[in-house]
Amino acid sequence: MFDAAEIKRLIGAGLPCDFIDVVGDDGVHFAAIVVSARFEGMSTLNQHRAVKETLGKLMGNEIHALQLKTYTPARWAEVAADLGY
């Protein structure tokens, strides 16, 4: 089982991020917000793939589910306050 802090560390180690927030308390289901300039010009699907690639074989195994919200820095500047950040 994993904790949210480890998921956050793995994402940050594999992807240059401006902001990462990961929650989940049962060890297998998580939700994350990831903000990265690398997402510029990428579809949402490809943004999510980029994040999941940082977790490799853990996805679908130790990590059963990861709900993602991904943003470019510009979009994050627009929505962060509305999301309570």
Backbone as numpy.savetxt, mean C-alpha at the origin, in Angstrom:
# Nx Ny Nz CAx CAy CAz Cx Cy Cz
1.93 -15.42 10.68 1.09 -14.24 10.68 1.98 -13.00 10.68
1.48 -11.97 10.06 2.21 -10.71 9.95 1.48 -9.62 10.71
2.21 -8.56 10.97 1.54 -7.38 11.53 1.66 -6.23 10.54
0.86 -5.22 10.75 0.79 -4.09 9.83 2.13 -3.39 9.68
2.90 -3.30 10.75 4.20 -2.62 10.68 5.15 -3.35 9.73
5.09 -4.67 9.70 5.97 -5.43 8.80 5.54 -5.24 7.35
4.25 -5.20 7.09 3.75 -4.96 5.73 4.21 -3.57 5.28
4.08 -2.59 6.14 4.51 -1.23 5.83 6.01 -1.20 5.51
6.80 -1.91 6.30 8.25 -1.95 6.08 8.58 -2.57 4.73
7.92 -3.65 4.40 8.18 -4.34 3.13 7.79 -3.48 1.93
6.65 -2.81 2.02 6.24 -1.93 0.92 7.25 -0.80 0.75
7.63 -0.17 1.86 8.58 0.93 1.81 9.96 0.51 1.31
10.36 -0.72 1.59 11.65 -1.21 1.14 11.65 -1.50 -0.36
10.47 -1.80 -0.91 10.41 -2.17 -2.31 9.90 -1.11 -3.25
9.42 0.00 -2.71 8.81 1.04 -3.53 9.07 2.40 -2.90
9.58 3.37 -3.67 9.78 4.70 -3.09 8.42 5.34 -2.80
8.17 5.63 -1.54 6.85 6.14 -1.14 6.97 7.45 -0.37
5.99 8.31 -0.58 5.88 9.53 0.20 5.10 9.29 1.49
4.22 8.29 1.47 3.37 8.00 2.62 2.88 6.56 2.51
2.87 5.86 3.64 2.30 4.52 3.71 1.57 4.40 5.04
0.36 3.89 5.00 -0.38 3.57 6.21 -0.99 2.19 6.01
-0.71 1.29 6.93 -1.23 -0.07 6.85 -1.93 -0.40 8.15
-3.13 -0.94 8.05 -3.86 -1.38 9.23 -4.31 -2.83 9.03
-4.53 -3.49 10.12 -4.99 -4.87 10.11 -4.57 -5.53 11.40
-5.49 -6.15 12.09 -5.14 -6.70 13.40 -5.35 -8.20 13.53
-5.71 -8.87 12.44 -5.89 -10.32 12.55 -4.73 -11.12 11.97
-3.72 -10.42 11.43 -2.53 -11.08 10.93 -2.59 -11.59 9.50
-3.76 -11.53 8.86 -3.87 -12.01 7.48 -4.64 -11.06 6.56
-5.44 -10.17 7.12 -6.23 -9.20 6.33 -5.74 -7.80 6.65
-5.39 -7.05 5.60 -4.84 -5.72 5.79 -5.46 -4.73 4.82
-5.38 -3.46 5.17 -5.77 -2.36 4.28 -4.62 -1.36 4.30
-4.29 -0.82 3.13 -3.16 0.10 3.04 -3.47 1.27 2.14
-2.91 2.41 2.51 -2.86 3.59 1.66 -1.39 3.79 1.30
-1.12 3.88 0.01 0.26 4.03 -0.45 0.32 5.21 -1.42
1.23 6.14 -1.15 1.42 7.32 -1.99 2.83 7.26 -2.56
2.92 7.29 -3.89 4.22 7.21 -4.53 4.23 7.98 -5.85
5.32 8.69 -6.09 5.49 9.38 -7.38 5.62 8.37 -8.51
6.02 7.16 -8.20 6.13 6.13 -9.22 4.77 5.83 -9.87
3.69 6.15 -9.21 2.35 5.88 -9.73 1.94 6.83 -10.85
2.70 7.90 -11.07 2.38 8.86 -12.13 2.24 8.13 -13.47
1.12 8.34 -14.13 0.90 7.76 -15.45 0.50 6.30 -15.45
0.38 5.69 -14.27 0.00 4.28 -14.18 -1.50 4.16 -13.92
-2.10 3.11 -14.45 -3.49 2.82 -14.13 -3.56 2.36 -12.68
-4.75 2.42 -12.10 -4.93 1.95 -10.73 -4.53 0.48 -10.61
-4.89 -0.32 -11.59 -4.52 -1.73 -11.58 -3.00 -1.90 -11.50
-2.27 -1.15 -12.30 -0.81 -1.26 -12.29 -0.20 -0.69 -11.01
-0.84 0.30 -10.42 -0.38 0.81 -9.13 -0.50 -0.28 -8.07
-1.63 -0.97 -8.07 -1.85 -2.05 -7.10 -0.87 -3.20 -7.34
-0.63 -3.51 -8.59 0.36 -4.56 -8.90 1.74 -4.19 -8.37
2.11 -2.92 -8.53 3.43 -2.47 -8.07 3.57 -2.66 -6.56
2.50 -2.35 -5.83 2.54 -2.53 -4.37 2.62 -4.02 -4.04
1.77 -4.81 -4.66 1.74 -6.24 -4.34 3.05 -6.93 -4.72
3.74 -6.44 -5.74 5.04 -7.00 -6.10 6.05 -6.85 -4.98
5.92 -5.80 -4.16 6.84 -5.61 -3.05 6.66 -6.69 -1.98
5.51 -7.35 -1.99 5.21 -8.37 -1.00 5.44 -9.78 -1.52
5.65 -9.89 -2.83 6.01 -11.17 -3.44 5.10 -12.32 -3.07
5.72 -13.43 -2.69 4.99 -14.68 -2.41 4.14 -14.61 -1.14
4.31 -13.56 -0.36 3.48 -13.42 0.84 2.01 -13.21 0.46
1.79 -12.55 -0.69 0.42 -12.30 -1.15 -0.25 -13.63 -1.49
-1.44 -13.83 -0.93 -2.18 -15.06 -1.18 -1.75 -16.21 -0.30
-0.69 -16.03 0.44 -0.21 -17.05 1.36 -0.33 -16.51 2.79
0.76 -15.96 3.32 0.71 -15.40 4.67 -0.22 -14.20 4.75
-0.27 -13.41 3.67 -1.19 -12.27 3.60 -2.37 -12.70 2.75
-3.49 -12.93 3.39 -4.66 -13.43 2.67 -5.32 -12.33 1.83
-5.39 -11.13 2.36 -6.05 -10.03 1.64 -5.38 -8.70 1.96
-5.28 -7.87 0.93 -4.72 -6.52 1.09 -5.59 -5.56 0.29
-6.38 -4.78 0.99 -7.19 -3.75 0.34 -6.29 -2.53 0.14
-6.24 -2.04 -1.09 -5.33 -0.94 -1.40 -6.05 0.30 -1.88
-5.52 1.44 -1.44 -5.85 2.74 -2.01 -4.50 3.35 -2.35
-4.29 3.65 -3.63 -3.01 4.19 -4.08 -3.23 5.57 -4.68
-2.24 6.44 -4.44 -2.34 7.82 -4.90 -0.99 8.33 -5.37
-1.03 9.22 -6.35 0.16 10.01 -6.68 0.26 11.10 -5.61
1.43 11.70 -5.44 1.54 12.78 -4.46 0.55 13.93 -4.72
0.34 14.28 -5.97 -0.58 15.38 -6.29 -2.01 15.02 -5.88
-2.43 13.82 -6.19 -3.78 13.39 -5.83 -3.92 13.26 -4.32
-2.88 12.77 -3.66 -2.90 12.66 -2.20 -3.08 14.03 -1.55
-2.42 15.06 -2.09 -2.56 16.41 -1.56 -4.02 16.86 -1.62
-4.75 16.37 -2.59 -6.17 16.74 -2.75 -7.09 15.98 -1.80
-6.76 14.73 -1.47 -7.70 13.88 -0.73 -7.30 13.58 0.70
-6.08 13.83 1.08 -5.59 13.44 2.41 -6.45 14.00 3.54
-6.77 15.26 3.49 -7.57 15.86 4.55 -8.96 15.24 4.62
-9.56 14.94 3.48 -10.88 14.31 3.46 -10.85 12.90 4.07
-9.69 12.26 3.99 -9.54 10.92 4.54 -9.06 10.92 5.99
-8.87 12.12 6.54 -8.48 12.24 7.93 -6.98 12.20 8.20
-6.18 12.51 7.18 -4.73 12.52 7.34 -4.17 13.93 7.24
